[in-house]
Amino acid sequence: LAAAFDWVVWREALSNADGPKVLFFAALWGSVVAIFLATTQKILRVSEAFRAWLGSFRTLGPALAILILAWSIQGVCGDLGTSLFLVATVEDMVVIELLPLLTFLLAAVVAFSTGTSWGTMGILIPALVPLAFLMTGQIADHIIVFLCFGAVLDGAIFGDHCSPISDTTILSSAGSSCDHIDHVRTQLPYAVTAGVAGLVAFFVAGVTGTTWIGAISGVAVMLTIALVMKALWQPRQVDSAPQT
C-alpha cells in the first residue's frame, strides 16, 4: 500500500510501460465501460450494444493503418539515430544564452519527426542537460541547466502534439470520427500559439537569466496574439431581412 504513494515507484512504472499494450488495454476497458453504461441505463440492449461495438471496427481501419505506419516510422528513426544526429549537429554552434531556445526547437523537431514525446525526452535529456552543465562551468544549479531541462519537456510535448504520426493525435482523430489531416490542421493554430509563447519565454529567460521575466514575456505573447486575433476576426453577417 505504501508503494502506491511512492513517487519513485510511479516514475519507474510509467517510464517502463509498454505503449502498445497500454493502448490495447485502455481501448478494451473503455469498450467494457461503454457497453456497461449503455446497457445499464437501458439505452441499448446487450445485443445492440455488441453490434454497435463490432460495427465501430469499420471506422477504425484507417486509424489503425496510420498508427501502425507511424510506429514503423518511429522505429526507423530510432534505428537511424535521427535524434542523435540532430543533437550532434546543433552541439557545435550553440551560444550558452541561446541554448534553452535551441533546446526547445530541437525537442520540438525531434518529437514532430518521430511522433513521440516520451522518446524525445528520454533521448535529449541525457544529451542536452549534461551539455548545459558543462557549458555553464559545471554549476548544477545554474539557471541555464534548469531552463534546458524544461525546454526539452515543453518542446517534446509541443512537437508531439503537432505531429501527424503521433499515436495520441491519431487516436484523437479516430475517437472523434474526424478526418485525420483535418484534425492535425485545425489543432495546429492552437498548438503553435502556445509554442511561440514558449519559444519567446525560453529566449528571454536565457538571455536575461531570470525565469519570471521569461514567464511574463510568454504570457504577454499569448495575450498579444489573442488581442490581434480578436481585432482581425470579423463575425459573418447574417441577412435577417424577411424574404418576400
Stockholm file with secondary structure:
# STOCKHOLM 1.0

chainA/1-244         LAAAFDWVVWREALSNADGPKVLFFAALWGSVVAIFLATTQKILRVSEAFRAWLGSFRTLGPALAILILAWSIQGVCGDLGTSLFLVATVEDMVVIELLPLLTFLLAAVVAFSTGTSWGTMGILIPALVPLAFLMTGQIADHIIVFLCFGAVLDGAIFGDHCSPISDTTILSSAGSSCDHIDHVRTQLPYAVTAGVAGLVAFFVAGVTGTTWIGAISGVAVMLTIALVMKALWQPRQVDSAPQT
#=GR chainA/1-244 SS CGGGGCHHHHHHHHHTCCHHHHHHHHHHHHHHHHHHHHHHTTSSCHHHHHHHHHHTHHHHHHHHHHHHHHHHHHHHHHHHTHHHHHHHHHHTTCCGGGHHHHHHHHHHHHHHHHSCHHHHHHHHHHHHHHHHHHHTTSCTTCHHHHHHHHHHHHHHHHHHHHCTTCHHHHHHHHHTTCCHHHHHHHHHHHHHHHHHHHHHHHHHHHHHCCHHHHHHHHHHHHHHHHHHHHHHCCCCCCCCSCCC
#=GC SS_cons         CGGGGCHHHHHHHHHTCCHHHHHHHHHHHHHHHHHHHHHHTTSSCHHHHHHHHHHTHHHHHHHHHHHHHHHHHHHHHHHHTHHHHHHHHHHTTCCGGGHHHHHHHHHHHHHHHHSCHHHHHHHHHHHHHHHHHHHTTSCTTCHHHHHHHHHHHHHHHHHHHHCTTCHHHHHHHHHTTCCHHHHHHHHHHHHHHHHHHHHHHHHHHHHHCCHHHHHHHHHHHHHHHHHHHHHHCCCCCCCCSCCC
//
